[in-house]
Amino acid sequence: MCIITIVVRSKKDKDAIEAVVRTFYRGWSLLEVRTLHGARRPEQAREEINSMIEQDPNRYYIVLLGREDEELMKLDKEYPDNILFKNVGKAKVRNARKRRLYASIERGKARVRTEIRWYEERKAYRAGKGRGQSLCPDDNPVYDLYLAMGKHHQEVIGKKMGIELNDPPLIIKKTEGIHEVFCGEVRLGVLKIPDEGLVTAKREVDKVEYELDIKEMVKWNCEEGPLKIHERISLELLRKVKEDYEYDVVIIPWSGGKDSTATLVLALKVFGQEVVPIFVDTGLEFEDVYHYIDKVAELLGVRYEVAQAHIDKAWAERGYELPTRENRWCTKLKIAALYRKMDEIADKPLIVVGDRDTESLLRLKRPPIRWHEGRLQVAPIKMWSALHVQLYLLAHGIPLNPMYEFGFYRIGCYMCPAFRSWELDLAEEYFNLGAGLKKVFNSPMSISR
């Protein structure tokens, strides 16, 4: 079973990459290295690659080449979105140091997420390879893409940028809080969203004409385009796990966020009635999250279990001490509640999680399948972008959680230590400057840190 194949030109290049795999990809049983058998001409390389794809089309192929192989790089345009070429920046692959090769592999994988193009004739973005240059040419592994869906979300961004937005802009989320805002192929400007402190905005154009046909975009990407490929690979991974591992119940830790909801949709296609979603109730959830969970469960025809984490009570016992990024005591309580509920309903659970590479460096480094505390976990959307997830849900008739449409990038309880200044400002607005929280706990406090 394999989900990623790294392809290089020669045996010596393969030896170099296998050394990288041993160093940086320990535990990655789903990764293999193959060669083009020394092919130097495009027609030879094409024949080798086509043979690999014919044997197994349901995986990602990362083709690493040196500067000497520039002619072979042109083949990238011929292949679909799961075959991705990357130049390592040295004459030969084997001439590069291990860390450079590791970075090249990760950047090759990142192209699954960062390829994005605007097509004016369709009034839609294509979340994959295509005509012209990507709007996100820097294939940084931690970059993410998403649409600012929802009227309030657009109003908040428009207010920050000093311009009216009538359709969802594309957001390219980079490092150090940088969020590039695109309307079509025009970069409207940049939002800087720090973990703490004021959100700032810099608009780069005075006027933009922009119309997004979201229905066309969903159809184009999901029925005819890149998401069809990504779904096929994710489903194949789950089918292989179903065949190769023993389990009695398939557990989906379901927060009501987009990633866990998309994972639930995928898992139902493979495991059907074996799937049991578990919602961990912290006691501090936004009210809309409860409504959303119920609505989606009804749409999908599933029953979900609830694990009570009692974080609201623990918070009161701690004198309303807020968790921090350094001391996430609340996360420990959530995980403990999830595992207690899991142990109640399963002896040998298979856990299907909605982890994605862009969420953190820790998740980026995790293999798609791993054992954690004696339980098997599989992450079928590991290489997807947030935009892929949004489109996938919409294609299946699943609405996005209203908290995203309000403007949140991530879903959590309303004192989540992972919230940045952007989410804290939104939460304050959501609760009418904290009045809702004061009423619930009868305790003077502010949601701002």
Secondary structure, DSSP 8 states (H G I E B T S, - for coil): --SEEEEESSHHHHHHHHHHHHHH-TT-TTEEEEE-TT--SHHHHHHHHHHHHHH--SSEEEEEE-GGGHHHHGGGGGS-TTEEEEE-SSSSGGGS-HHHHHHHHHHHHHHHHH--EEETTTTEEESSS-SS--S--S--TT-EEEE--SHHHHHHHHHHHTS--SS--EEEE-STTEEEEEETTEEEEEEE--SSS--EEEE--S-------HHHHHHHHHTSSHHHHHHHHHHHHHHHHHHHS--SEEEEE--SSHHHHHHHHHHHHHHGGGEEEEEEE-S---HHHHHHHHHHHHHHT---EEEE--HHHHHHHTTS----SS--HHHHHHHHHHHHHHHHH-SSEEEE----GGG-HHHHHS-SEEEETTEEEE-TTTT--HHHHHHHHHHTT----HHHHHT-SS---TT-TT--HHHHHHHHHHTTTTHHHHHHH-S---S--
